[in-house]
């Protein structure tokens, strides 16, 4: 119970969640989980307080007036609940579509974008180290430029485009490389740096280290896969969901919250005047629960729409860069002669595969 539900990486720029325990978020221990959740968002509590002010203002106003005709004015409670249910269902459908769309965009940025850059780095390291050259400078440049591509995406979204010293400190770029990259517009750096990797592959091919045009083309396709990963992320971030839809959704949610607060406040006052404490509690709970839920979903979607902005729940840049670097180092290390299985280092001549010849029985039967 006392163990944390998530692991947070604290560093100079901003802390990020690197992993979490699903079980602690799906059992009763979820009541003790706060770090990294929407419950830590100050905007959520500000809007909840504003909603509470509307509710309690109406409630105490009606209670103070002691309106004798309140029951007749309110009418049947079922009619009010039907109206709110219609409104709640409409808003819920809009929120569901918006959330599913944002989760898909988030997933694509992680798997096709970040994953594309990571996979291109690992695959190119494997292809070059086992079929072209084991020059340390060449192999190191592959993962360095891949990590830099990813770092540029974060730098643009966090408004820190020209902080090249951070890349030098991480060992991703040299001072000279940083000065060259400053000539490129910030939005294009994540894709443009793959030109350096492409130029590296072209030089290896020009020196006769590749096994002909098909091999060279395959290596360049891998380079383009990495550039494509950066392009996927840029495309999603630069093409958000249409503003008109988000504006309508936000307007509907806030209007719903105000209407629920007003109507539930009147019903709660009616139940309180009639001595129905349970009914008053039920309507009060409804007044706060649904607005709180819808506001939470909106704020979660806000975080999902840009996982590179530096929030606590965004993609962990340092963990991703460590993963890219460690994968490349492991591939290089495992491919050295001393780490290969013994039977692969004996120079055994392998037989070429051929189609099996038909048996004599098969020929006679035909």
Secondary structure, DSSP 8 states (H G I E B T S, - for coil): --S-SEEEE--SS--EEEEE-TGGGSSGGGGG--TTSGGG-HHHHHHHHHHHHHHHHHHHHHHHHT-TTHHHHH--HHHHHHHHHHHHHHHHHHHHHHHHHHHHHHHHIIIIIIHHHHHHHHHHHHHHHHHT---HHHHHHHHHHHHHHHHHHHHHHTT-TT-THHHHHTTSS-HHHHHHHTTS-GGGHHHHTHHHHHHHHHHHHHTT-SSSHHHHHHHHHHHHHHHHHHHHHHHHHHS-S-HHHHHHHHHHHHHHHHHHHHHHHHHHHHHHHTT-HHHHHHHHHHHHHHHHHHHHHHHHHHHHH-TTS--TTS--HHHHHHHHHHHHHHHHHHTSGGGS-GGGSS-------------HHHHHH-
